Amino acid sequence: MRCPFCSATEDKVVDTRPSDNEQIIRRRRECVGCSRRFTTYERIEEVLPLVIKKDGRREPYDRAKLIGGLSKACEKRPVSIETVARTVDEIERSLQELGDKEIPSSQIGDAVLAKLRDIDEVAYVRFASVYLSFKDATELMNEVQRLVRSKDQTR
């Protein structure tokens, strides 16, 4: 592990803890070179399916893209980065459980929409406005009305 402060490669682990869902190990490390502390996270490397894009291209699944999309939708909303990371973990777990070698990007987008609907309505609308490619404000308003009706039915 390379120290993020001095780039030394020697460190010692000071503390180790499992995360809330025990899928990630958090390690507190101390650099032997500069004595500064930093945190690393370990996760099992799991093979995720190739993503089939709308235009038919195939590309490897990219966790950073999913975190980026969720973070952008949740920007300036009361949604913690931990909630975003936990949501991505849940989506990844469901993709792995499918056991497919390839998955359409629309399936990932649908999973994000389903999660955001429960997390934050504004973030849901933001993500939907990009993902569903509304043609005009009427389509956007119809989606907002559907969201409000579904929330009213669950109350």
N, C-alpha and C positions, 0 to 999 in steps of 0.2 A: 504494500500500500504506500503510495507516494503522499507525503505531507503536503497539504494545500498551501502551507505558509512558506516552507523553506525547500520543498521538493526532495527532502531526504527520504530514503526508502525504508528506514528502520523505525519501527514504532512498537509500542506495547499496548495490549488491550487492558484497559482499566476497569471496564464494566461491560457486561453483556446482558441484554434483556430481550425477551420475545415481544413482538408487537401485540396489539390488542387481539388480532385474529390469529396470532401465532404463525402467520405466513412469512413474516419478515423478522430477522434478527437485527437488533440495534446494538452496535458496538461503539463504546466510547474509547478512543485511542489517544495515546500521548506520544508525541514525536520524541525520539531519543536525541535527535539533533538540536531542536530548538525548545523542547519541553512544552510546546503548545498543544492543546487538546482539540480534537475534532471528532465528528461522529460519522460512522459509516453504517449502511444498511445492506444486509445480505438477503437475497431471495433465491429460491431454487430457480434455475433457468429452465423454463418450460417452453416447449416448442409450440408456437401458436400458428394457426393456419395462414396461408397466403390470402391476401385480400383482393377480391375481384372488383376493380373500379367500374364506374358507370360506363366508361368507354371500352371495357373489356380487358384493359391492362391488368396484370397481376403484379402485386408488390408485397414484400414482407410486412407483416403486422408491425406497427410502430406505436408503442405505448406513449411516446412523447406527443404524437399527433392527437391521440385521444385525450390526454391530459390538457393539451393546448386548447382543443375545442371546448372542453368542459370549462376550463378556467376562463376562457374568453366569454362564454355564456354567463358565467357566474360573477364576472367582474363587477365590482362595486355593489355586490349583493351580500347578504349575511350568510355566506356559505364558506366554511373553512377549507383550507387546502387539504386537511385530513379527510373531510367529507368527499372532496373530489378524488383523492387517492383511493379511498375505500370504494367509491363507486366504480372506478376503473378496475380495481381488483375484482369486484363482483362481476363486471362485464367480462373480464378476461377468464375468470373461472367458468362462467357459463359457456364461453367459446371453447374452452378446453374440454368441457364435459360433452360437447357435441361430437368431438372426435373427428371432425371433418378436416381434410387437408387444405381445402379452399372454402372461403366464405364471402358472400357478396358484401360490399361496403354498406349496402342498404340495411342489412341485418344488424350491423354494428350501430348504424344511425338510429334504427328503430329501438334498439336496446338503450341507447343514450336518452332518447326522448322519453321512454317509459320511466327511466330512473329520475330524470329531471322533473317530470310531472309531479313526483312525490317530494322532491327536494325543494324546488323553488319555482313558482309559476312564471315569474319574469324571466328567469334563466331558461325555462322551457320555451317560452315564446321567442326569445332571442335565438336559441339554437334552431327551433322550428323554422324561423324566418329564413335562415340560411339553408338548412338541410332540405326543407320541403320546397324551396325555390318558388315562393308565391309570385304569381304574375302581377298582382295588384293589391291595393289596400283592402279590398273586399274579401279576398281569400284569407288575408291575415286576420281580419275581423271575424270571419267565420270560424277560424281555428281558435281564436280567443273565446268566442261564444261557446264552442264545443268544450273547451277546457273548463269554463265557468259552470256549464251544465253538469259536467261529470263530477266536479267538486261538490255541487249542490246535492247530487244524488247520493254521494258517499256520506253526507252529514246526517 
